C-alpha cells in the first residue's frame, strides 16, 4: 500500500497517457469502420507500454520482443477479423507481461498468464483507483473531497452570470457567445460514447499497468489417523486392480482390435468403393461418422494420457508402449478417415464456415495425437505436451488469419455447383452473398456463366443486389480507416473487371 501511494506521480502520468489513448481511440473508432486503424492503435498501445516502462530499454531483448509483436500484428493489416484481433490481443498481453519481467518460456505458462490477465483486465482500473484512494486517505495525501468540489459552485455560477451580463452589454462578447452551439456540445455527450470511453480506458489501463490477479490458496492438510490407514490401503488395492498394469494391457488389446475393425470398414467403403447397404448413401455414411469419430479419438487420447503417466509402471513396460503406439496410430488413421468422410459430405452439400472449421479442428486433433506419441517416445512431461499443443494451435490460428475463408468457400461452392460442373446441388447464391464482399469474384464468375442461359432470369435480381452491395462496399472504403491489404486487393479486382450483368435468354420462336 505504501509503495502504491509513493508511486502516485507514476499513476498520474500513466493516467494521462491512458486519457490520450482514449482520445485517439475516439477519433479512430467511434462511429467509424474498422480497418488499418486497428493495427495502428495496437502499435500506439505498445509504444505507450514501453514509454511508461523506461526500464524496458535496459533489457537487451526488448527489440526482439517488439519485432515478435509486430509479426503478431501483421494479420490485422491483412484484415480485421475476430481471429486476427484475438491473436493481436494475446500478443499484446504477452508483450506487456514481458515488460514486467515475466519470462517468455513455456507455452502453457504463457497461455495461463494471458487467461489470468484477461480475467483481471476489466476491473484493473477500478481496483487500482480504489486502492490508490485508500492509500491516499491512509497517508494523508491529496484526495478529492466533496468540499473541494463545493467551493467551485459559487465562483462558477457567478462567473456564468457575469458572462451572460457582459454578453448583453458588449456586442463583441455577444458575437463570441453566439458562435458557441450549446446543443451541439451536448450532442457530443452521449451515453454510448461515454461507455466507449470507459471501455477503452479500462482496456488500455490494463496494458499500461499489467498485473496478474493474486489468488491465495489455502490448502487444508488432512489429519492422518491410524484408523484411516486401512481404508486408504483398500482403496489403493482396488485402483491397482481396476486401473493397474494388467487392466491397461487388456484394455489396449481390446481397443486395438475394435479400432482395427472400424478402420477396416472405412477402408472397405470409403477407400475401396464397395457398395453400401441398401438405403444408406455415402453422404449419410460420411456425415454420421465425421464428428463422432473425432470424439472417439479425443476420448482415446485422454485414456492414453491417464494410463501412461510419466514415471508410472505402465509407461515403462515395452509391450504396453508398443500397444499404445499402435493404438494412437490407429486413432490418427481414424482422424484421417473423418477428414475423408467430411470431404465426401462437402462434395455433395457444399462448403460452409463450420465445415472449414471442422477440417482445421480435425487436423489439430491429428497433430495432438502425434504429439502424444512424441511425448511417450521422448519421455517428456505433461507440461511439455500442453505447451507443444498450444504452440501448434497458436501457429495454426496465426496462419488462418491470412486465409480468406469467405473467398475460398465461395470459390469452392461455385466451382462444384450443379450449374458450373453439372454435378452436385444447385448453388446457394444467397448464402454466398451473406459471405460479404470477398465473395464478389466467385459470384461474378457464376453470373458470367449464366449469361444467355435459361437460368439468367432467376439470377438477375441477385445480380442487381450484387451491384448494390458493391456500391455500399465502395462507399465504405472511401474512409481511410477501413483500409486493409485484403480490401485493397479486392478493390483492384473491382476496378479492373468488366461489368457482368446476366441477360435473360430470349425465347425461341415456334416454327
C-alpha positions as MATLAB code, in Angstrom:
seq = 'XXXXXXXXXXXXXXXXXXXXXXXXXXXXXXXXXXXXXXXXXXXXXXXXXXXXXXXXXXXXXXXXXXXXXXXXXXXXXXXXXXXXXXXXXXXXXXXXXXXXXXXXXXXXXXXXXXXXXXXXXXXXXXXXXXXXXXXXXXXXXXXXXXXXXXXXXXXXXXXXXXXXXXXXXXXXXXXXXXXXXXXXXXXXXXXXXXXXXXXXXXXXXXXXXXXXXXXXXXXXXXXXXXXXXXXXXXXXXXXXXXXXXXXXXXXXXXXXXXXXXXXXXXXXXXXXXXXXXXXXXXXXXXXXXXXXXXXXXXXXXXXXXXXXXXXXXXXXXXXXXXXXXXXXXXXXXXXXXXXXXXXXXXXXXXXXXXXXXXXXXXXXXXXXXXXXXXXXXXXXXXXXXXXXXXXXXXXXXXXXXXXXXXXXXXXXXXXXXXXXXXXXXXXXXXXXXXXXXXXXXXXXXXXXXXXXXXXXXXXXXXXXXXXXXXXXXXXXXXXXXXXXXXXXXXXXXXXXXXXXXXXXXXXXXXX';
ca = [
       0.000    0.000    0.000;
       2.830    2.405    0.864;
       4.616    1.756   -2.421;
       1.363    2.344   -4.247;
       0.943    5.772   -2.617;
       4.553    6.714   -3.287;
       4.032    5.769   -6.940;
       1.243    8.368   -7.298;
       3.202   10.518   -9.805;
       3.689    7.432  -11.960;
      -0.032    6.764  -11.667;
      -0.847   10.265  -12.809;
       1.469   10.023  -15.809;
       0.000    6.679  -16.814;
      -3.494    8.052  -16.403;
      -2.571   10.938  -18.680;
      -1.272    8.511  -21.301;
      -4.459    6.444  -20.928;
      -6.655    9.520  -21.457;
      -4.626   10.420  -24.548;
      -5.128    6.915  -25.923;
      -8.863    7.182  -25.238;
      -8.967   10.410  -27.263;
      -7.104    8.730  -30.126;
      -9.461    5.739  -29.961;
     -12.451    8.084  -30.149;
     -11.027    9.659  -33.310;
     -10.138    6.340  -34.901;
     -13.042    4.076  -33.968;
     -16.172    5.737  -32.623;
     -18.760    5.687  -35.380;
     -16.066    4.681  -37.875;
     -15.329    1.454  -39.758;
     -12.509   -0.739  -38.505;
      -9.528   -1.308  -40.749;
      -5.934   -0.107  -40.769;
      -6.756    1.903  -37.641;
      -6.800   -1.281  -35.534;
      -3.111   -2.232  -36.079;
      -2.154    1.454  -35.774;
      -3.860    1.685  -32.378;
      -2.246   -1.579  -31.282;
       1.168   -0.128  -32.162;
       0.327    3.016  -30.175;
      -0.587    0.885  -27.144;
       2.704   -0.997  -27.457;
       4.641    2.272  -27.703;
       2.796    3.613  -24.652;
       3.651    0.480  -22.697;
       7.338    0.928  -23.458;
       7.125    4.653  -22.625;
       5.695    4.037  -19.145;
       8.257    1.278  -18.536;
      11.548    3.073  -19.282;
      13.456    0.250  -17.600;
      12.472   -1.923  -20.543;
      15.203   -0.262  -22.627;
      17.763   -1.866  -20.342;
      16.562   -5.270  -21.487;
      18.680   -6.487  -24.369;
      15.758   -8.475  -25.762;
      13.326   -5.555  -25.975;
      13.873   -5.207  -29.728;
      13.344   -8.935  -30.259;
      10.124   -8.736  -28.255;
       9.000   -5.713  -30.284;
       9.758   -7.488  -33.563;
       7.791  -10.528  -32.398;
       4.861   -8.276  -31.527;
       4.931   -6.651  -34.969;
       4.826  -10.081  -36.602;
       1.795  -10.944  -34.470;
       0.099   -7.705  -35.586;
       0.538   -8.442  -39.299;
      -2.806  -10.317  -39.543;
      -4.561   -7.070  -38.544;
      -3.024   -5.350  -41.563;
      -4.260   -8.187  -43.776;
      -7.826   -7.891  -42.482;
      -9.607   -7.119  -39.234;
     -11.465  -10.203  -38.031;
     -12.254  -11.771  -34.658;
      -9.369  -14.190  -35.199;
      -6.766  -11.540  -36.081;
      -7.930   -9.352  -33.183;
      -7.617  -12.302  -30.787;
      -4.084  -13.042  -31.986;
      -3.123   -9.375  -31.586;
      -4.613   -9.146  -28.088;
      -2.766  -12.274  -26.990;
       0.493  -10.877  -28.343;
      -0.071   -7.505  -26.645;
      -0.739   -9.213  -23.318;
       2.421  -11.318  -23.636;
       4.402   -8.202  -24.572;
       3.006   -6.255  -21.600;
       3.798   -9.044  -19.155;
       7.299   -9.414  -20.585;
       7.952   -5.740  -19.830;
       7.100   -6.528  -16.224;
       9.751   -9.224  -16.168;
       7.513  -12.223  -16.829;
       9.536  -14.990  -18.523;
       8.881  -15.910  -22.141;
       9.266  -19.680  -21.865;
       6.734  -22.453  -21.739;
       3.625  -22.026  -23.894;
       1.454  -23.488  -21.140;
       2.658  -20.869  -18.641;
       2.294  -18.024  -21.140;
      -1.232  -19.152  -22.051;
      -2.196  -19.351  -18.388;
      -0.870  -15.841  -17.738;
      -2.769  -14.474  -20.749;
      -6.006  -16.014  -19.459;
      -5.454  -14.592  -15.962;
      -4.658  -11.188  -17.450;
      -7.899  -11.272  -19.448;
      -9.907  -12.152  -16.345;
      -8.432   -9.283  -14.338;
      -8.279   -6.638  -17.099;
     -11.929   -5.408  -16.970;
     -11.661   -4.419  -13.287;
      -7.983   -3.452  -13.164;
      -8.582    0.293  -13.448;
     -11.355    0.317  -10.838;
      -9.272   -1.787   -8.450;
      -6.211    0.424   -8.846;
      -8.262    3.587   -8.364;
      -9.866    2.316   -5.160;
      -6.505    1.103   -3.881;
      -4.908    4.460   -4.580;
      -7.771    6.245   -2.804;
      -7.331    4.062    0.276;
      -3.597    4.712    0.267;
      -4.114    8.472   -0.084;
      -6.651    8.527    2.745;
      -4.349    6.491    4.982;
      -1.211    8.540    4.432;
      -2.858   11.948    4.188;
      -2.138   12.538    0.547;
      -4.106   14.581   -1.953;
      -7.605   13.289   -2.429;
     -10.782   14.628   -3.909;
     -13.235   15.767   -1.252;
     -16.795   16.996   -1.529;
     -15.743   20.327   -0.027;
     -13.099   20.756   -2.718;
     -15.820   20.465   -5.337;
     -18.337   22.609   -3.433;
     -16.003   25.597   -3.245;
     -16.199   25.894   -7.030;
     -20.001   26.044   -7.177;
     -20.327   29.711   -6.247;
     -17.432   31.049   -8.416;
     -18.586   29.152  -11.496;
     -22.216   30.127  -11.025;
     -21.491   33.817  -10.574;
     -18.950   33.638  -13.380;
     -21.627   32.335  -15.739;
     -23.941   35.174  -14.660;
     -21.231   37.748  -15.329;
     -20.534   36.264  -18.763;
     -24.220   36.500  -19.612;
     -24.348   40.129  -18.484;
     -21.223   41.014  -20.428;
     -22.688   39.351  -23.473;
     -25.777   41.550  -23.216;
     -23.755   44.701  -22.694;
     -20.923   44.049  -25.171;
     -21.773   43.185  -28.809;
     -18.345   41.611  -29.363;
     -18.776   39.205  -26.449;
     -22.321   38.562  -27.599;
     -20.969   37.605  -31.040;
     -18.418   35.257  -29.479;
     -21.101   33.634  -27.383;
     -23.314   33.212  -30.439;
     -20.602   31.076  -32.030;
     -20.920   28.545  -29.204;
     -23.558   25.994  -30.101;
     -24.552   24.625  -26.699;
     -26.826   21.981  -28.157;
     -24.041   20.837  -30.472;
     -21.772   20.413  -27.467;
     -24.481   18.499  -25.635;
     -24.816   16.166  -28.619;
     -21.218   15.111  -28.063;
     -22.108   13.926  -24.570;
     -23.750   10.615  -25.375;
     -24.167    7.663  -23.075;
     -22.860    5.305  -25.725;
     -19.817    7.495  -26.273;
     -19.102    7.732  -22.557;
     -19.453    3.959  -22.297;
     -16.992    3.632  -25.197;
     -14.510    5.921  -23.411;
     -14.768    3.917  -20.193;
     -14.358    0.637  -22.080;
     -11.219    1.869  -23.846;
      -9.871    3.387  -20.633;
     -10.256    0.112  -18.765;
      -8.601   -1.769  -21.627;
      -5.573    0.469  -22.121;
      -5.051    0.847  -18.370;
      -4.686   -2.921  -18.041;
      -1.854   -2.752  -20.587;
      -0.200    0.293  -19.035;
      -0.148   -1.357  -15.618;
      -0.029   -5.099  -16.366;
      -0.659   -7.205  -13.309;
      -1.868  -10.718  -12.706;
      -4.509  -11.413  -10.058;
      -3.265  -12.859   -6.802;
      -5.059  -15.919   -5.627;
      -4.492  -17.078   -2.076;
      -4.780  -20.807   -1.959;
      -5.380  -22.283    1.423;
      -4.895  -25.990    1.293;
      -6.081  -27.720    4.396;
      -3.905  -30.604    5.323;
      -5.983  -33.557    6.406;
      -5.212  -35.116    9.733;
      -3.877  -38.613    9.398;
      -5.110  -41.128   11.887;
      -4.084  -44.720   12.155;
      -7.712  -45.712   11.729;
      -7.695  -44.273    8.196;
      -4.735  -46.356    7.069;
      -6.738  -49.489    6.374;
      -9.453  -47.832    4.162;
      -6.756  -45.990    2.187;
      -4.875  -49.215    1.646;
      -8.047  -50.947    0.476;
      -8.796  -48.081   -1.911;
      -5.328  -48.271   -3.468;
      -5.716  -52.015   -3.816;
      -8.959  -51.539   -5.778;
      -7.315  -48.913   -8.011;
      -4.387  -51.230   -8.710;
      -6.790  -53.932   -9.825;
      -9.169  -51.787  -11.924;
      -6.615  -49.355  -13.394;
      -3.410  -51.289  -12.895;
      -0.904  -52.604  -15.384;
      -2.834  -55.798  -16.133;
      -6.109  -53.906  -16.735;
      -4.465  -51.369  -19.037;
      -2.744  -54.137  -21.003;
      -6.043  -55.919  -21.602;
      -7.790  -52.646  -22.443;
      -5.182  -51.782  -25.069;
      -5.552  -55.194  -26.710;
      -9.348  -54.839  -26.880;
      -9.146  -51.232  -28.098;
      -6.683  -52.092  -30.861;
      -8.983  -54.838  -32.119;
     -12.049  -52.545  -32.124;
     -10.253  -49.713  -33.848;
      -8.803  -52.097  -36.432;
     -12.358  -53.218  -37.221;
     -13.527  -49.624  -37.647;
     -10.554  -48.748  -39.851;
     -11.192  -51.859  -41.931;
     -14.804  -50.824  -42.570;
     -13.717  -47.341  -43.631;
     -11.074  -48.797  -45.919;
     -13.724  -51.025  -47.478;
     -16.498  -48.487  -48.035;
     -14.724  -45.136  -48.262;
     -11.481  -46.044  -49.992;
     -12.307  -49.343  -51.619;
     -15.534  -48.146  -53.223;
     -17.594  -51.150  -52.096;
     -21.335  -50.568  -52.384;
     -23.056  -49.596  -49.155;
     -26.069  -51.499  -47.753;
     -29.446  -50.659  -49.239;
     -30.922  -47.382  -48.061;
     -27.582  -45.917  -46.927;
     -25.956  -43.220  -49.057;
     -22.316  -42.198  -48.991;
     -23.343  -38.747  -47.723;
     -25.206  -40.256  -44.759;
     -22.331  -42.649  -44.051;
     -19.853  -39.782  -44.108;
     -21.918  -37.351  -42.066;
     -22.831  -39.754  -39.280;
     -19.232  -40.594  -38.505;
     -17.324  -37.399  -39.220;
     -17.867  -35.825  -35.808;
     -18.387  -38.874  -33.602;
     -15.067  -40.371  -34.645;
     -13.286  -37.183  -33.567;
     -14.929  -37.509  -30.145;
     -13.724  -41.112  -30.050;
     -10.166  -40.020  -30.837;
     -10.249  -37.405  -28.080;
     -11.515  -39.971  -25.577;
      -8.731  -42.307  -26.625;
      -6.165  -39.539  -26.161;
      -7.440  -38.939  -22.637;
      -7.107  -42.641  -21.831;
      -3.529  -42.722  -23.112;
      -2.558  -39.691  -21.027;
      -4.109  -41.227  -17.915;
      -2.702  -44.719  -18.486;
       0.863  -43.720  -19.330;
       1.675  -41.049  -16.808;
       5.371  -40.144  -16.719;
       7.216  -42.371  -14.272;
       4.376  -44.875  -13.871;
       4.806  -48.635  -14.072;
       2.752  -48.876  -17.254;
       4.817  -46.278  -19.088;
       7.957  -48.341  -18.531;
       6.507  -51.597  -19.907;
       7.743  -52.189  -23.509;
       4.669  -54.205  -24.568;
       2.247  -51.572  -23.330;
       4.236  -48.847  -25.078;
       4.076  -50.750  -28.381;
       0.344  -51.283  -27.988;
      -0.108  -47.584  -27.251;
       1.893  -46.649  -30.346;
      -0.275  -48.926  -32.454;
      -3.477  -47.605  -30.927;
      -2.556  -43.936  -31.312;
      -1.544  -44.635  -34.908;
      -4.993  -46.142  -35.459;
      -6.522  -43.030  -33.904;
      -4.611  -40.884  -36.379;
      -5.982  -43.055  -39.181;
      -9.414  -42.558  -37.634;
      -8.991  -38.794  -37.868;
      -7.837  -39.101  -41.479;
     -10.934  -41.184  -42.148;
     -13.073  -38.492  -40.529;
     -11.499  -35.881  -42.800;
     -12.297  -38.058  -45.828;
     -15.860  -38.512  -44.599;
     -16.318  -34.770  -44.246;
     -14.759  -34.199  -47.659;
     -17.316  -36.558  -49.219;
     -20.117  -34.752  -47.408;
     -18.866  -31.339  -48.502;
     -18.561  -32.584  -52.073;
     -22.311  -33.189  -52.039;
     -23.666  -30.462  -49.771;
     -21.118  -27.651  -50.412;
     -18.781  -25.827  -48.048;
     -19.594  -23.614  -45.054;
     -17.662  -21.834  -42.325;
     -18.461  -24.552  -39.800;
     -17.229  -27.299  -42.113;
     -13.987  -25.414  -42.755;
     -13.542  -25.042  -39.001;
     -14.147  -28.772  -38.618;
     -11.383  -29.549  -41.109;
      -8.988  -27.363  -39.119;
     -10.106  -28.952  -35.841;
      -9.557  -32.463  -37.210;
      -6.059  -31.536  -38.295;
      -5.308  -30.223  -34.816;
      -6.596  -33.454  -33.261;
      -4.315  -35.489  -35.536;
      -1.361  -33.280  -34.595;
      -2.217  -33.677  -30.915;
      -2.230  -37.470  -31.234;
       1.158  -37.360  -32.955;
       2.481  -35.205  -30.111;
       1.254  -37.802  -27.607;
       3.426  -40.399  -29.335;
       6.342  -37.946  -29.257;
       5.834  -37.335  -25.543;
       5.857  -41.048  -24.755;
       8.822  -41.806  -27.005;
      10.905  -38.879  -25.735;
       9.861  -39.231  -22.102;
       8.594  -35.660  -21.874;
       6.329  -34.249  -19.193;
       2.638  -33.377  -19.436;
       3.563  -29.677  -19.362;
       5.711  -30.224  -22.467;
       2.743  -31.871  -24.208;
       0.430  -28.989  -23.284;
       2.966  -26.408  -24.447;
       3.509  -28.239  -27.742;
      -0.244  -28.390  -28.390;
      -0.666  -24.709  -27.542;
       2.198  -23.810  -29.865;
       0.599  -25.860  -32.663;
      -2.756  -24.174  -32.036;
      -1.191  -20.712  -31.987;
       0.669  -21.243  -35.259;
      -2.464  -22.655  -36.878;
      -4.614  -19.706  -35.831;
      -1.914  -17.271  -36.963;
      -1.780  -18.833  -40.421;
      -5.594  -18.873  -40.599;
      -5.579  -15.097  -40.163;
      -4.088  -14.767  -43.661;
      -6.531  -17.178  -45.339;
      -9.561  -15.591  -46.963;
     -12.065  -18.254  -45.946;
     -15.037  -16.370  -47.380;
     -13.443  -16.242  -50.834;
     -12.332  -19.866  -50.534;
     -15.846  -21.044  -49.613;
     -17.423  -19.007  -52.391;
     -14.948  -20.279  -54.994;
     -15.410  -23.905  -53.955;
     -19.202  -23.722  -53.939;
     -19.326  -22.029  -57.336;
     -16.869  -24.458  -58.972;
     -18.678  -27.526  -57.572;
     -22.242  -26.327  -58.097;
     -24.699  -28.040  -60.407;
     -24.767  -25.015  -62.731;
     -20.985  -24.939  -63.186;
     -19.952  -28.604  -63.075;
     -23.143  -30.448  -63.934;
     -22.945  -32.365  -60.639;
     -23.802  -31.776  -57.009;
     -26.506  -29.439  -55.775;
     -27.660  -26.043  -57.122;
     -25.626  -23.089  -55.931;
     -26.931  -21.349  -52.833;
     -26.131  -17.874  -54.168;
     -27.894  -16.185  -51.273;
     -25.513  -17.860  -48.844;
     -22.607  -16.628  -50.958;
     -23.993  -13.102  -50.745;
     -24.066  -13.423  -46.955;
     -20.301  -14.068  -47.014;
     -19.725  -10.406  -47.840;
     -17.641   -8.586  -50.465;
     -14.985  -11.338  -50.556;
     -17.489  -13.487  -52.477;
     -17.741  -10.925  -55.327;
     -15.195  -12.620  -57.663;
     -16.849  -16.029  -57.341;
     -20.329  -14.548  -57.846;
     -19.102  -12.672  -60.927;
     -17.866  -15.918  -62.470;
     -21.208  -17.502  -61.703;
     -23.115  -14.603  -63.310;
     -20.838  -14.713  -66.338;
     -21.616  -18.417  -66.843;
     -25.356  -17.744  -66.581;
     -25.453  -15.154  -69.348;
     -27.606  -16.280  -72.208;
     -28.926  -19.355  -70.388;
     -32.432  -20.142  -69.292;
     -31.357  -19.584  -65.693;
     -30.278  -15.960  -66.314;
     -33.641  -14.534  -65.359;
     -33.596  -16.275  -61.993;
     -30.255  -14.701  -61.017;
     -30.975  -11.238  -62.413;
     -32.312   -9.998  -59.077;
     -29.285  -11.409  -57.276;
     -27.005   -9.665  -59.776;
     -28.800   -6.382  -59.086;
     -28.286   -6.837  -55.338;
     -24.661   -7.673  -56.056;
     -24.334   -4.210  -57.624;
     -26.000   -2.602  -54.607;
     -23.586   -4.417  -52.282;
     -20.628   -3.213  -54.324;
     -21.832    0.385  -54.116;
     -22.118    0.092  -50.346;
     -18.684   -1.506  -50.149;
     -17.042    1.197  -52.268;
     -18.635    3.882  -50.134;
     -17.273    2.218  -47.009;
     -13.781    2.031  -48.481;
     -13.713    5.774  -49.124;
     -12.989    6.149  -45.402;
      -9.248    5.651  -44.910;
      -9.865    3.998  -41.542;
     -11.332    0.898  -43.194;
      -8.273    0.185  -45.370;
      -6.657   -3.264  -45.271;
      -4.490   -5.292  -47.637;
      -7.344   -7.670  -48.366;
      -9.728   -4.826  -49.215;
      -7.036   -3.184  -51.329;
      -6.667   -6.337  -53.397;
     -10.432   -6.657  -53.790;
     -10.756   -3.035  -54.902;
      -8.084   -3.616  -57.541;
     -10.130   -6.537  -58.857;
     -13.327   -4.480  -58.889;
     -11.615   -1.608  -60.721;
     -10.122   -3.878  -63.402;
     -13.036   -6.226  -64.069;
     -15.575   -5.646  -66.776;
     -19.197   -5.208  -65.721;
     -21.042   -8.515  -65.597;
     -24.806   -8.315  -65.955;
     -26.606  -11.537  -66.808;
     -29.079  -11.178  -69.613;
     -32.310  -13.090  -69.821;
     -32.290  -15.653  -72.572;
     -34.585  -14.764  -75.422;
     -37.364  -17.304  -76.029;
     -37.018  -19.465  -79.116;
     -39.871  -18.675  -81.598;
     -42.211  -21.512  -82.542;
     -41.862  -22.883  -86.023;
];
